[in-house]
Amino acid sequence: MGSIPDSILDKWYKRFEIPKPPREMSRILSCFALKKPKILIVSALEISTVGAFADWSLLRWTNAEGDALGVAPPSAQEPIHLPPSPFGIACPIALQGVGCVYLWTDSFTSRLSSILLEREFAQRYLKKANALVSQYTRRGVPMEQPQQLLQMAQTHATHQQWAACLTYSVQAAEVSTTIIARTRLERMHGRSAFLWGVFSESPEPLKAALKPLAPPANLIHLIINLADPQWEPVIQQAQSARIAIAASLSGSPIPQINALREAMSRVRGLVRYWTLATHAERHPNSATPALSELCESARAIDFGVVRLLHGTHSFRNRWSAYSTLERYVEAGVPFEAIHLEWHWYDGTLYDLDQLLERYGELGKPIHLELSLPPEAGYEVFSRVHPLLWLESACVIALSKPYVVALRVSLTDTELSAGALTERNTPSSYWEQITEIAAWNRYLQE
């Protein structure tokens, strides 16, 4: 196999530089310069910060596996009891070279008397990055750059400079994860089959999108409103262009069988992937029989469809679909794949990698839905070098054999940038995806 083109390597190695704080970092850091308490007392536990975190309403309790618990964040005004032990904590912290996204750490118990957030986060990411570097250096993966970052992190840890230690530890974990994913892909000689898709709640934008986005777009996901007749011509258009079609019904997380039957009957044989139910994290425990019946009905209506169940994993929204999807798998609910939604601000690239590993253990192929960092950020969240972040996220997804599709929003939303500009041309994000898809094809030669 030939060497990777210099243009790709040059861009890739820029990802591993330690940049000076860009102009937008002053805006990010100002989000945490508010005059709010640096110490919060929860029951008998004192939670403190060295100053990188200030908005306690964004702190999230999790279980030991990293699933956000659906309980209110701690408050200085109201007494709150700790979650069951062991538990974890997630909160957004602004870091140089990374941005402001959720970080997570675990293994806390009710016996603790104090937690210093930056120290706990730094120790977790430092430990994880060290383990990756040690393990994959022995396997011949070039890990010099994360090793340098780890040395700086360890130096700051020695002097208990936890904010700086955290910065370098997260950078080391992200760089290690992406290098490992890229090396794995190179050794696999790329992925021969992968779906690059866009999704839209309205059929109108898709009419003009199919041609400029393809290739690499080979999948569209349409969120169908039965009262809107415009989605049927779009499906016909995509079918003519040999683009795979996915669909789900708007409205209730678990639609009525009659509504699903009407939609599927009108496009029988045209829609390959049906997300039959959405937001598994909101399903009640009693939903299993109804969902099984819905899945069985879908197979009876169109025998050739691939049935997906959708779920969101989000610290920001205190959602986790894992336990519900695990329950459906154990109960034998007949579905073939998971439609997993993850937002760009809900963790680091290392956390995305680990999240995919965990959901992959459910034994189902994954269609990954990613949101993209808007240019102006979202609330307090921001990503430094968002295009290089997307490149890394795509490489991580491609490196997982059980991740078979990646889809992004067709147009801009409040929390996500889109694949298409207002002029109906590919956005810089889609151009980045196009480059990654081309590199993947190159590896197959």
N, C-alpha and C positions, 0 to 999 in steps of 0.2 A: 504494500500500500504506500502511495506517495505521501510526502509531507503535507501538513496543513498549510494553506496559503498564508503568506506574511500578513496580508490585510486582516485576516481573522485573528492571527496570533497577536498582532499589535494591539488590536482592540481588546482582546481578552486580557492581556497583561496589564492594561490600564486599570482594570478592575482591582488589581492587587496593590496598587499604590496607596500610600497613606496621604491623602490630599490635605492641603491646608483647609481650614474651615471655609466653605463657600459662603457667599453673601447670604444665602437663605438660612444658614445655620444661626445667624443672629436672630432671625425670626423664630426659629425653632426653640432656641434657648430662652427667648423672652417668654415663651409659653410657660416656663417653669420658674420665672423670676417673680411670680406673683407673691404677695405677702400672705402666705398661708402657713399653717403650722407644719414644722418639720418632724413632729412627733405625734403619733396617734396612739391612744390607749384603747385596746380592745380586750374586754374582760381583764385578765391579769397580764396580758401580753402588751409590751411596748413595741410599736413599729416605728422606726425612724429612717430618715434619709439624709444624706450629706448635702442634698439640695438639688439633685438632678430630677427629682420627682416631687410634684407639689399638689396635683389635683387628686385628692383622695377618692373622689367619686368615680375615678377611672380604675381604681384598684379592683382586682377580681380574685375571689376565692376559687380554687380548683380542687379536684381530687388529686390523688397521687399520680394519676396517669396524664394529667393535663387537661381534663375536661372541665370547662367552666361550670361552676355550680350556679343554679338559677336563684341565687339569693342576693339581696341588696348589698352593695359595697359598704365597707365600714364608714361610720360617720362620727365626727367629734361631738355631735349634738345628741345622738341617741345611743343607748347601750345596745351592743350587738354581741352575740355569743359566737365563739369560734366554731368553724365547721368540724365535722368528725375527723379525728386523726387516723392516718397521716393526711395532710392537706398541702396544697401548693398555693402560690401567689403569682399573679400576673399583673403587670402594670407597664404603661408606655414610658420610656426614658429616651431622651435625645442624646445621640452619640455621634461624635465626629466621624465622617466617612460612612455612616450607616443611615442616619436620619432618626425619626421618632416613631418607633413601632413597639408593639407589646413584647416584653421579655417575660420569661417564665422560669420559675424554680420550684422545687418540691421538697418532700421529706420533712415537713414541719410537724410538730406534735403540740398538744396542749400543755406539755411540761415546759416548753420554752418560756422564758421570761422576757426576751427581747429579740428583735430582728432588725438588722441594718440592711435595708433593701439592696443597695449597690454592692455590698460585700457578698450577700447571698447569691445574687445574680452572677457576679463576677466569678465566684468560686464554682458555680455550676458550669458556665460556658468555658472557663479555663480547664476544668476537669474533662469535659467532653471533647474539647479541641485537642488536648494532650493525648487522649485515648485514640482519636482519629489519626493524629500524626504518627504516633508510635505504631499503630496497627498497619497503616498503609505504607509507611516508609519501608517496613520489612517486605512489603509486596511489590516494591519497585515503583511506587507512585511518587512523582517529584513533589516533595512537601517542603522545599526550602523556604518559600514565602510565608506559609503559616508558622513555620518554626521561628522565623524572625519576629513575627507578631507575638508569638507565645513568649519569647524571651523578654520582650518589652512588657507584656502583661505580668510576667512573674516578677520582674524588677519592681513594678509599681505595687504588686501584692506584698512584697517584702517590706516596703515602706508604708503599707496600709493606705495607699492612695487608691481607694476603691473605685472612684469614678473613672480614672484613667485606666486602671486595670480592667474594668468592665468594657471600656471601649475596645481595647486591643484583644480581649478575650472573645468578644462577639465577632470582631473582624476575623480572628483566627478560625473560629468555628464556621463562619460563612465561607471563607476562602477554602478551608479544608473540604467542606462539603461539595463545593462546586468543582474543585480539582478532581476529587474522587469520582464525581458523576461524569465529568468529561473524560477521564481516563477509562472508566468503565465502558462508556459509549465507544470510544476508539477501539477498545479490545473486542467489543461486540460487533465492530464494523457497522455501527449505526443500527437504526430500526427500519426494517423493511416495510412495515405497515404502521401508520399512525394517522390519527384524524386531527386536523387543524381546523377548528370551527369558530363560528360566531353565533351569538344568540340575540334575539330581539323580541320585544313584546309587541311590536307593530310590524305588519308585513310590508308596509310602504317602503321603509329604508332598504329592505332586502332586495327589492326589485332592481335598484341601481347598484347594489353591492356585489352581486355574484361575479360579474366580469372583472372589475378591478382587483378583487381580493383573491381570485383564483388564477394560477396557483399562489400559495400552497393551500388555500381554503378548499377543503373537500368535505366539509360538514356544515350544515346550518341547523340551528335549533330555533324553532318557532314556538312561541308561547301563544297558544291558540285561544281566541275568544270566538265561541260559536256564533255570536251575533254579527261578527265581521266576516263578510264573504271574500275579502281580499286575500286571505291566506292561501286559498286553493290555487289561484294562478301562480303564486310564488312557488308552491310545491311542484307544480307542473314545470315551471321554468328551471328549477334546480334539478329535477329529474332529467330534463332534456340536456342539461349541462353535465350530467353524470356526477352530481354532487350528492353525497349522502345526506339524508334528511332525518332530523330528530325533532320531536315535538313533545309538548306537555300542555295540559289544559290550565288556563288561568282560573283563579278563584280558590276554592277550598283546597287545603293540603291533600285531602283524600277525596277525589271527585266522585260524584254519583255514577253508578254503573251505566245508567241510561245515557248520561252525557258522554261518557267515554265511548260507548257503543256507537252513538251518532257520529262522533268525530272520526273514529277509526274506520267505520264503514264507508265514509265519504272518500277516504284516501287509502283504502285497502291496497296493499302491495306497493305503495309509494313511500310511506314513512317506515324507515328501518328501525329507528330507536325511539321508543316511547318511555318517557319519564312518567310513570303512572301515578306517583304520589310525590309531593314535595314537602320539604321541611319536616323530615322524620323526627327532628328534635322537639317538634310540637305535638306529635301524635300521642294520644293517651295510651296507657298500657292495654286498654281493652280493644285497641284497633286491629290487632293481629288477625282475627277471623275475617273482618271486613276487607282487609288488604289482601289476604289470600284469595278471597272470592274475586276481587277486582283483577288480580293478576291472572287467575284462571280464565276469567271472562275475556281478557285481552288476548290470550293465546287462542281462545275459541273463535274470536272475531277475525284475527289475522295470524295465522300459524307461524309466519316467518319473522315476526317482530322480536327484537331484543328488549326485554323489559328491565327498566332501571328504576331505582328508588333514590330520591334526592335527599341530601342532608347537608347542613351547614355546620362548620366548626368555627366558632368565633368567640374570642375573649370579649371583644367590644360589646357584643349583644348578649353575652352570657348564654351561648348556645353550644351544645355538643350533640351530634347525632349518633355517636359511636354506640352507646349502650342500646339505643333503640334498634339500630341496624344489626347489632350483634344478636339481639333478641329475635329479630325476624329470621336471621340465618339459622339460629338454633331451633326455631319453631318450624322450619321448612317452608317458609313463604316462598312461592315459586317466582323468583326474579333472577336475572342473569348478571346484572352489573350495578355498580354504585355510581351515582352522580353526585360528586363531592364538591361543595362550594367553599372556597377559602378566600379571604380578603387580604390584600397586600399588607395591611397594617396589623394583622393579627399574629405576628411572629417574625422571627428572623428566617433566613434561608435554611439554616440548620434545623429550625423547628418545622419548617415545611417538609424537609426531607424525612424527619422522624415521624411526622404526621402521616405521610404517605406510607411509610413502612408499617405503621400501626394499622391503618385502615386496610392495607394490603393483606394483613393477617386474617381478615374476614373471608378470604378466599374468592373474592369477586373482582373482575376487572373494574378499573376506575376510569370514569370520565371526569377529569378535573376541570372545574370552572374557576378561573382566576379573575379577580378584579385588578385593575391597573391604576397605579398612582396618578391622580390628576395633577396637572401642572401646578396648581395652586395648593395642593395638599387637600386634606380633609380633616376638619376640626383641628386638633393639635398634631395630627399625624403627618409625617412627611418621609420621603425617601430621597437620599442623595443618589445621584446617578440612576434614575429610574429605568432607563433603557438597559443599562448593564444589569440591573436587578432582574428585569424581565428575561434577559439572556440567560442568566443563571437559573432562574425558575424553570425555564423551558428545558435546559440541559438536565436539571434534576428530574423533571417529569419524564423526559425521554429515557433516562437511565434506569427507570423502573419498568421492567417488562410487563407488570400488571397494570400500569397506567397506559391506556390505549387511546386516549383522546384528551385534547386540551382545548377549551373554548373560552372566549373572552367576549365582552360586550361589544356589539356592533357600533353603538354610538355612545357619546359621553353621557354619564349620569352624575349624580352628586358625589358618589364615592368612587367612581371609576372613570378612567379615560376610555376611549373607544378605538375600535379598529379602523373606523372610517371618519374622515374629517367632514366638516360642514359642506365642503365642495365635492363630496362623494369621491374623494381620492384616499388611498391608503394612508393612515396616520403613521407617525414615526414608530409607534409601537408595532403596527403590522409590518412595517418594513423590517423591524428587528426580528419578528417571527419569521419573515420570509428568508432572512439571512441564516437563521438557525436551521430552518427546513432545508435550505440549500447545502449547508454544512453536513447535515445528516445524510443527504443523498450522496455527497462527496465521499463520506466514509464507506458507503456501500459499493463504491467502484473498485 
